[in-house]
């Protein structure tokens, strides 16, 4: 065995140790994250003009909270979930946030089985930097009714938070999707 072999083995050992330590830190941080039930209990009854409806913990695990304006002219959903083996970053410019947003857009763009009257296409992407959210604005139609759907993704205590608002695509808008998204992410974070 020569010095180069010893050096490579030593570097591999150090790299493995760093990976184990990083995984341990991530598990400790995840353990410190509030339980989904705790998040559900602290979510306000009203966010930016939207009133809380159904709340459900789902397999995955995930937490789903449904909100709507009193007239139901706009509906919002807040989904809190763990990433597949990765912590959600706080930075909205992180690749993991963009991957989650792209997956959400792809899912929303596909017409559900048997519902050919629903069409949505991405119009633009934007970042709400103060809230730590990356968003996509989608427009299209449900049947003959023109609709606008905004989907935003961010991180809170290592979990992903996906926020959607759907409303008629009209002027003036029936609700403020950005205000709802900012209020929702703040509430999930405990602010």
Secondary structure, DSSP 4 states (H G I P E B T S, - for coil): --HHHHHHHHHHHHHHHHHHHHHHHHHHHHHHSPPHHHHHHHS-SEETTEEEEEEEEETTTEEEEEEEETTSSEEEEEEEE--SSSPPPS-TTSHHHHHHHHHHHHHHHSPPTT-TTEEEEEEEEEEETTTTEEEEEEEEEETTEEEEEEEEEEEETTEEEEEEEEEE--SS-SS-HHHHHHHHHHHHTT-
